[in-house]
Amino acid sequence: MSEFTHFNDQGRAKMVDISAKETTVRTALAKSSVELTKEVYDKITNHEIGKGDVLSVAQVAGIMAAKQTANVIPMCHPIPIKGVDIDFDWEIGENKYVLLISATVKTKGSTGVEMEALTSASIAALTVYDMCKAVDKGMVIGPTYLVEKTGGKSGDFHREES
């Protein structure tokens, strides 16, 4: 594991200086999920949720969240987001309905977009919960995790998915 870099000489938190880092294209893909009931699944897919089109609102919320990451996570640098894309898929089994959320974020800069992708996927999931909680407060969010990242000094990362 690499050395932690977010502490100053006094052991207090600091924002890392990235001014000397090379500008490169960087991408990150994060995933999250929302486990829900058949009733909620039916209402989402039939556009019967009273607050509106759940997946469209969650998509916009996830995009907005990626752009606001530095405002809610203290040591994140504000970075120029070049692109955000969010995909939704369904995993349906016997009495199991899971909304799968994938958030891809891209920049050209001197720091990565892993936190932006994770924030995007998380907020998309939370938005689904918010829009559907009147139907079922028992939905479960997660897991949320980084699938891959490219670019930068530390190189690429690709999670082994099972």
Disulfide bonds with the S-S distance in Angstrom:
none
